């Protein structure tokens, strides 16, 4: 007589393990984020009284994304 040790999820209910992102996928996502930061900056500048602190934070974050892209390009 067979005995089972513990419970096991039936095969059809297991989620597949996601593959790691490729460099091109990372580059594409970073490009999308940069575009969103640029759009946010344009929207902030279009206000009657733009928040300069917010614009500085956007610029800093966009600069970090540029550095990330540059480091990815160096690794290729």
Phi, psi and omega in degrees: 000131181276142174240147180259138177259109178074177179258147180229133179290133177303147187305321184291343181265352179284139177276140177289148179286126181291144178284149177293152182290142177276167180299322180293325177292320178295315179300318180296318180294319178296320177299319178297318178297319178298318179297320178295320177297318179296319178296318179297321178295318179297318179295320179295319180291336181281348178289159181293324177230087183294145178277108184293326178297319179295320178296322178295318178296318178299316180296319178296314180296320178295323177296321177296322177294322177297319178296321178297314178298319180296320179292326176294319180296324180292328183284343183283000000 
